[in-house]
Amino acid sequence: MQPLYSVRNLYNFVTSENLRSIVNYCTKVKMSLEQAKQVAAYRAVDEYVKNNSIFGVGSGSTVVYAVQRLSERVETENLQVICIPSSFQAKQLIIKHNLVLGELDTNPDIDVTIDGADEVDNNMTLIKGGGGCLLQEKIVASCSKKLIVIADYTKDSKKLGDHYKKGVPIEVIPMAYVPIKNKITSMFGGEIKLRNAVAKAGPVVTDNGNFILDWMFSNQDLDWEKVNESIKMIPGVVETGLFVKMCEKAYFGQPEGTVVERSASIIN
């Protein structure tokens, strides 16, 4: 008897009309995500970036749209804005769009930073660092009067871990990554993996020359403020991807082109 899912049957299935349906569906999903990112970014830049201000530029795919919108406003409204990058990527975006590039040495007080997030929970606690820029992102955010998050609808969660399954990034000194792994799992459980590079052999190396550990936590009801403080006390830990009590407002772009807003002030 021929198996129901033989190689030939599978080949016939994916080369039929179903393949076009799958491709069309995936294309629509991708377009809706990009549209969601764009509307969130545009709304945040329009509401928070003012003339004669210092603007912290976050990192990631959603921030691309924020810089694009700022560039449009600078050209049409003649805004005077100094941009402080949070990563090599952010710096290149600022240069590409001919915006004024600044640095913390000369502009240590930032008016507003707009950045993405991998996940945002109901208490406005963030997981950031999926792209490996958590340390510089947190430094720039800490120098800002306001941190505004822009994201698509898939980043909006009730609890951390609802949607984002890659864990909490932790930037560490390379020589200490093994004992740090052991100490964190001993304290809080879960599983930790050293993040490996994609196009090179070996681990990811951050802009600061460090390694990244990804902690897949098993308990979603942890006190994230205490967890963050405890992990940062471990010698060799440089920074965590937990952003606790830092975000003032989050904009979540929806697939139909609307934006859902959440403010820290209305969180119980």
N, C-alpha and C positions, 0 to 999 in steps of 0.2 A: 504493500500500500504506500502511495506517495505521501510524504509528510504534508500537512496542511500548509506549513510555512517553509516550503522548499526554497532553495536559492532562486530557482526559476520563477516561482510564484512571487517571491519578494521583488525580483527584478522587474517583472511585469507590472507589479503594483506601483513601484516608484517611477516607472517610465510612462505611466498612463496619465490621465487627466488629474489624478490625485497629486502628482508632482507639482503641477501648476498651481493647484489649490494651496499646497504646503508653502510654496515659494511666495505666493500672493499674501498668505496669512503672515508669514515671517516679515515680509516687507512692510505690511501695515503696522505690525507691532513695533518694528524699529522706527518707523515714521512717527508713530504716536509717542514713543519715548523721547525722540528728539524734539518734537513739538512741545511736549511737556517741559523738558529742560529749558527750552527757549522762552516760553511764556513766563516761567518762574524767574528766570534770570532778568528778563526785560522789566518785569514788575519791580523787582528789588532795586535794580539800578535806577529806575525812574523815581522811586520813592525815597531812596536813601543817599544817593550821590548828589552833592550840592557843589556850587561854584566855590572856588578857593578852598578846597578840602584836600585832605590826605586820605587816600583810598588804598586799603589793603586788598591785594588780589590773591584769592585762594588758588587752589589747584584742582585739576580734574576736568572731565568732559563738559560738565554744566557751566563751569567758569568761562569756558571759551565763548559762550553766548553773552555772558556778562561783559566781558572785555569788548566784544563786538558792539554791544549796545552802547557802552561808554564811548567808544570811538565815534559812533554816529552822533551822540549828543555833543561831544567835544567839537565836532565839525559844524553842526547846525546851530548850537547854542553858544559856541565859543567859551566853553567851560575851561577854567583853570584848575586842573587836578593833577596832583603828584601821586604816582602809583608805586606802592611798595610790594614787591613780589614775595611769595611764600615758597617758591621753588624755582628750579631752573626752567621748568615749563612755563610758569607764570611770567618769568622775566622775558622769555622769548615771545610770549603773547603780547606783552607791553611794547616791546621793540617792534614787532611785526605791524602793530596798529599805530605806530608813530605817536605813542603816548609818552608823557613825561615820566622817566624812570627815576625813582628815588631809593633811598636805603634808610635803615633804622639808625645808622650813625648820625645822620643829619635830620631825620624826621622820626624821632622816637615815639611821638604821640600821634596815633592814627585816629581819624574821625570815625570811619566805619570800614569793616572788612566784610566782603561778601565771598562766601566759600561754599563748596559742596559738602555732602556727607554721604557715608555709606548707609547709615541708618539713623533715624531720629525716633526716640520713644515718647510716650505721653508726658514725661517729665522734662522734655527738651534735653535729655542726655544724648550725646552723639557718639557714634562710632565713626572715626575717620582714620585714614591711613592705608586704605586699600591700594592707593597709588604710590605709597611709600614716602609721602611728604609730611607725615604727622608732626615731626619735631618743629620744622620751620613754620608749618601752619599754626601750631599752637603758640609759638613765639609771637607771630604777627597778630594773632587773635588776642593774645594777652596784652598787647600794646594798644588795643583798639577800644574806643569808647563803646562801640556796638559791634557784635558779631551777628551777621545775618546769613542764614543758610538758604541755599537754593537747591532744589532737588526735584526729581520726577516722583510720581505717585508710588512707585515701588519702594521708596526709601522711608515711607511713612508707616511706623509700627506702633503697636500698643506697648510691647516690651522689646528690649534689645534681643535679637536672635529670632524674632518672628519671621523676618524675611531675609536678613543678611546672615548667611551661613558660613562665612569665611573667618569669623572670629574677631577678636580684638587685636589689632596690631600693636606690637611693643618693640620699640627701637632699643637695641642693646649694644654694648661694647662687645666686639667679636670674641675676645678671649673668655668672656663670662657667660656665653649663651647657654651652655649645658647646665651649670649650677642654677642659673635663673629659671630655666625650664623646670627643673626639679622642685625648686622652692615654690613657684607659683602653683603647680599642680598639687603640691603637698598642702598648700594653704586653701585653695579654692576648687580643686578637682579639675575635671575637663582634660583636654588634650592639647598639646602645643607642638607646632611644627616650625622648623626653620624654613622661611620662605626662599624658594629656589628661583633663580632667574629663568627666563624663557629662551632667550637667544644666546645664552652663554652657559657654560658649565659652572656649577657651584651656586652659592647663595646670592640673593639680591644684595647689593651694596647701596646704601642710601646716599643722598647728596652730601651727607656728613661723614661718610666712610664707615658706617655702622651696619649691623645686621638687623633683620626684622624677624621677630617671632610672631606667629599667628596663633592666638589662644582661643580654641573652640571650647567655650565654657558650657557646662552642663546645667547650671542653675540660673534661670532667668530672673530670679527674685533676689539677687544679691543687692546689697547696698553699694551702688556703683561709686559713690563718693569715697567710701571707706576702702573699697577695692582699689581704686585709683591711687589713693594715698599709700596703701600698704605695698603695692607693687613698686611704686616709685622709690620706696625706702630700701629696696633690695640693691646692694652695690652692683654696679654694672648696668642697671636700667637707666637709659637716657630719658625716655619719655614714653607715655602710653597713648593709644588712640582713643581713650575715653575723654570726652570733652564734657565736663560736669559743671553745670551752673555758669556756662559761658555764653550760650546762645540766647539772644534777645527775641528773635523772630525767625520763623521758617516759612518758606513759600514752597508749596508742593504743586507742580504743574500736573494737570489732569489730561487724560488722553483726548478729551474733546476740546481742549484748548483753554479751559478755565484754570483758575488758581485757587487752591485752598491755603489759607493762612493760619498759623498758630503762633501765639505770643506767649512768652514765659510768664507774663503778668496774669494770664487767665488760667494758669495751671494750678490745680488744687494741691 
